[in-house]
Amino acid sequence: GADPAEPQSVLVEQGTITAIGPSSRTELPVNALRLNLQGGYLMPGLTDLHTHIGTSPTELLGQNAAGVQAMVEEAATGELLVYLSQGVTTVLNAGDFGEPLPRWSAEIDRGDKVGPKLYSAKYTRGPPGTPDGGPEFSYATQSTARSHVAGADNAGYDMIKIYNYTPANALPLIFEEAGSRQMAVIGHFPQTEDGVTTLDRGLAAVAHGQAYFWRWGYSSFGATQALNASLRNDTSIIATLAHMEIIADIWGFNLPAIQEYRARPELRYLHPTSRSLNNRGIIGSRWNPSGASPGGLDPSNDYIASYLRRYYQAGVPFLLGSDSPTVLGVPGFSAHEEMRVMRERLQISDTEVLAIATRNGGRFINRWIVGSE
């Protein structure tokens, strides 16, 4: 929150900032490569801690479709570049459909792939037959909970993400095994157990600010219980407000809003499968369900913003997450839109928004991922 400091020198050695200070007092190696950025600004990179990189081809076409793996690689390569081009230097992939995320992360770390620092959370959804049932590698039962978490850890995943119908009898085992491996558990509130219980198990972050509404609705008592549980467990909230604003705008096939969305210039940076997925959601039942009418989501969005302001003022840590590119957003661009919407909806300053997008994200990663910097 301090005023900009100038003139400053920054020393980077082997990819790590090792010194920052007044240029007159900061000693630099004689053979250092010097970049004169006089007149510019240097700030921390942005963090986006709710992304789904490379998932669109699989979601659209299925895991076993011909050529889908090549499209996954193509989509991810482009998305990672766009994140970086918009100043997003750290991302958390919050759930996968079999994409080789640990490999991509290693390739970025080695310099073989261009992109932001990439961390990943392994999906732990409900089994087939439940509303969010996923393929075998993405769900856990009571008998497979520990092995699922262990397998994710051994494969190089950094966190576990629980979902709407993760089985109740699997949840304590998931948290226990993840804790023993120093892996954070993030995600939704499973409908299979009380949400306060999920928070008290040690949920590190709620994947959406809207998740409290999905679990407790308009109950002020439930919202207060959830606030208290979030505070005592130091649970962060990944707000994901911007994509819900877009959904609310186009809800009920609001044609002017749909036309405005489709005219966004940044959409050209989406992989074709992402554009197809978005269009299917716009014209189909996902964002145009039977009985929906324009403006129908405005009351719930206003209520969500009201309790999130209360949570923020009470001291719950907030994180930036865009849910891009799977829900109408564009990698990188959505992070900037999320900052704007958070500022408006949470009624906070530019400085506070920037702290959420940089410092808070860095602290969260440093706390929950062993060996992170």
N, C-alpha and C positions, 0 to 999 in steps of 0.2 A: 503493500500500500504506500510505499515511499515514493517521492518524486524521482524521475529518471536521474541517474548519476552520469556525469560526463566530465572529461573524457576517460574512458575505461579501456583496459586491455584484458583480453581473455586468452589464456594459454590452453591449448588442447594437445594432449600427448596420447597417441595411440587410441584415439577415439574417446578419450575421457577428459573432461574439463579439470585441470589441475590447479588453476589459479585464476582469480578474477580480482582486479583492483585498479586503483588510479594508474593511469599510464606512466605518470612520473615516478611511481614507486614499485611497479611490477617488473621484475627481472625476467627477461625473455632470452632463450638460448640464441647464440650468435647465428646459428645456421637455421633458425626457424623460418618457415614460410610465412610471410607477413601479408595480411589482407587489410587494406585501408578501407574501413567501413565508416569513415567520418561522415556525420550527418545522418546516419542510419540508426536503427534501434535493434537491440538484441534482447530477445525474450525467450523463456523456456518454450519448447515445443508443446503443442496441444496433445492431450490424451483423449482417446475415444475408447471407452471401456465397455461398449456394447456394439459389436460388429458381427457380421456373418460373411466372412470373406470366401468367395468361390463357391457359395452354396447354391446359387441360382440355377445352374444347369441341372443339378441333381433334383432340386425341388420341382423344376418344370418338367423334366424328362424322365426322371427315375434313375436309380442307382445303376441299373444294368443296360441302359439305352446305349445303342451303338455310338461310339465317339464321345460319350459324355465325359470321360476322364480328361480327354484333350481339351474339351471346353472348360472344365473346372480349372485346369492349369492356366488357360488363356484368360479366363475371367479374373482369377486371383492376381495374375501378373499385372493386369491393367488396374485393378482396384487398389492394389498396394501402391502403385505409382501415383494414383490420383490422391490417395490419402496424404502421401508425402508432399505432393505439389501444393497442398493447401495448409501446410504447416503442422500436420498431425504426425508426430514422430513416435508415438506409442499407441498401440491398439491391443485390445483384448477381444479375441474371437469368442463370443459367448454362446457356444453350442455349435456342433458340427453334424454333418451328414456323411461322414467318412472322408472328408478332405484331409490331405496329408499335412496338417498344420504344423506338427513338430518338425517335419522335413523343411517346410517353407521357413520356419523360424531359424533353423540351423543354417539354411542357405543365406538368409539375410545377415545373420551374425558373421558368416564367413566372407561376405561381400560378393557372393555368387548370384544374389537376387537383390534387386533394389526395392526397398520398402521401409516402413517404420519398424521399430522394435515390436515384435509380434509375440504375444502371449495367448494362450488358448485354454478354454474350459471345456471339459468333456460333457456332452449331453448325458443326462441320467433321467430318461423320461419314463412314462408308463409303458407297460408291455402291450403287445398287440391286443386289440379288443377294447382298449381304453381310448378316449377321445384324442389324446396326443400320443398314442402308441407309435413307437418308431421301429426301425429295423433293429436287428439283433444287437448290433454293436452300440446302440444308443439308449438302451433301457436296462433297468435292473429290477430284480425281484429279491425277496428275502434271501433266497439261496445263492444268488449271484452278486449281491450288493458289494461284499468285500472284494471279490475277485474283479468286479467291474472297476472299482476305484483303483485297485492295485494295478490292473492292466493299463489304465489311463496314466498312472504315475510312471510305470515302466516304459510306456510308449513316448513319454516326454511332454504330456499335458501338464499344465500348471495348476489348474483348478478343476472343480466339479460343479456342474450346473444342474440343479434339480428343476423339475418342471411341474405342470399342473396336476398330473396324476401319477407322480412317483409314488409307489406303494407305501402305505403307512408303516408296514412291518419291515420295510427296507430302510426307511429314513434313519433310525438310530444307528444302524450298521454303517450306512454311508458316512454319516458324520464321524463316527468313531474311527473308521478306517482312514478317512481323509485327515482327521486330526493326528493320527499316529504317523502319517506321512508328511505332516506340515503342509497339507493342501487346503486351501480355502474352499468353502462351499458357498456358491452364490445361486441366485435364481428366483423363480416365482414362489408363491405360497402354494404348496400342493393342496388340492381340495380334499385330500385324504386324511389330514389332521388339522388341528387347531393352529391358526397362524401364529399365535403367541408362542406355542410350543416350538414351532419351527424356528422362530427368532431365538428362543432360549437354548436351542441346540447349538447356537453359535453361528448363525447365518452371517457371512461376512458382508454381503451386499444384496439388496433387493434389486432385481434386474430392471424394474420399471417403477416409476413413481405411481403409475396407475394400479400396480398390483395390490396396493392396500384397498383400493376401491373394489377391485375384482373380488377380494376376499371378504371385506366387511360392508360393502355397499355404503349407504348413507348413514350408517350407525355412528353417532358421535361417541358413544361408549366404546365401540370397537376401535375407532380411530385413536382414542385416548389410550386404550390398552396397548395398541400397536406402537404408539409413540413411546410410551414408557419402556416397552420391551426393546425397541430399537435403541433407545438411549442406554439402557443398562448393559446391552450387548455390544455397544459401539458399532452397530450395523450401519453401513453406508447405503445411500439411495442413488441408484443410477437413474436419473430423472426421465430420460427419453420423452421429453415433452413435445419436441418439434414435429415428430412424425404423427403424433396424435392430433396436432393442430391441422395437419394436412388431411388426415382421415376425416376429421370433423367437417372440414370445408367441403369435401367431395361426397360426404355421406348422403345416401338417398338419391344417388345419381344427380347431383347438383351440377348441371351441365356447364354453367359459366365457370364454376370453380375447377371443374375437370379440364376445360379448355385452357384456363390460366395455368394449371399445373403442367399440362402437356406442352405449353409454350416455354417452359423453363429452359434456358440455354444449356444449363449444366447436364441435362438429361442425355446429351450426346456422349457423355463419358461413361454411361452405363453399358454393361455388356448386353448384347441383344436378348439373352435369356432373362436378365433382370427386367428389361423393358416389357417383355412378354408376360412375365409374372405380374408385374404391376398392372398391366392392362387387363389381365384376367381378373385380378382383384377388383378393379374399378368397375368393370361391366358385369361381374358376377356377384355371387352372394356374400363374398367376404366383406366388402365395403358398400354393398348395395343389397342388403338382405330384404326379404319380403316385409313390407310394412314400414320400411325406413323412409324418412322424409328429410329434406335439407334442414339443417339446424338441430336435428334430433339429438346430437351428442353434445351440444353446447352446455346444457345444465350439468351434466356429469363432468365435463372438462373444467367448468368453473368450480365445481365442488372439489375436484382433485387439486386444482391450483390453490384453493383456500387451505386445505389441510397440509399441503406441501409447504406453503409459506409458514404455517404454524410449526411444522417439523424443523424447517430451516432455522427459524428464530429460536427454537428450543435447543439447538446445537447438534442436530443430527447431521453427520457429514454427507455432503452431496458430491456426486461425481458426474462427469459428462459422459453421455452415451447416446448414440444416434440410432442404433438398430439398423444402420445401413449396411448393404444396399437392398435388403430384402423387403423393407416396408416403405416404399416410395421415396426413400432418400438416396442421395448420391454420395459416395465416399468422400470424405473431406469437406465438401460443401455443406453436408448435413451437420457437421460439427459446428461450423459457424452459425448455421441457422438455429441449432440447439442453444448456443450461447445467447442469441438474440431473444429467443422465446423464454429461456430461463430468466433473463433480466426482466422481461415484461411480466411474466407470470409469478415469479417469486418476489418481484418488486425490490430488486437488489441493484447495486451499483455495478458499473463496468469492472471496477477493481475486484469486486467479490466474484463476479462471473469468471474473470480471468484466473482467479485463485482456484475456483472449482475445476477449471479446464486444465490447469497446470499443476499447481502445488498439491491439491487434494489427490489428483490421480497418481502423482509420483509417490506420495506418502502411502497410498493404498497398495500400490505395487510393491514398494519397499517393505511394507509390513507383512504382506501375505505370500510373497514369492521368495523363497530362499535363494540367496546369491544375486538378487537383483540390486541394481545401483540406483 
